[in-house]
Amino acid sequence: MKKRHWLEQPKTIRRLWIVFIAILALTVIAQIFIPVHGHFGLDDTFGFNAWYGFTTCIAMIAVAKALGIFLKRKDTYYGDDDE
């Protein structure tokens, strides 16, 4: 059996998830100690970058799914129909 790359091992993936979540949590918690000066009012709220980024990511996924529905082609698009 071929050995997996270290980034494909389940233990490594779990550790990376834990590290990434910890970094994200620390950046949100840092906002308690570092004052944020927003420019538009809404960006003054606590954790704005975190919830705005999450919301935008969900919106991009929804738009991509909708585009996939409208731009989808049949499986036989590249078929032998140019006779």
Secondary structure by P-SEA (a helix, b strand, c coil): cccccccccaaaaaaaaaaaaaaaaaaaaacccbbbbbccccccccaaaaaaaaaaaaaaaaaaaaaaaaacccccccccccc
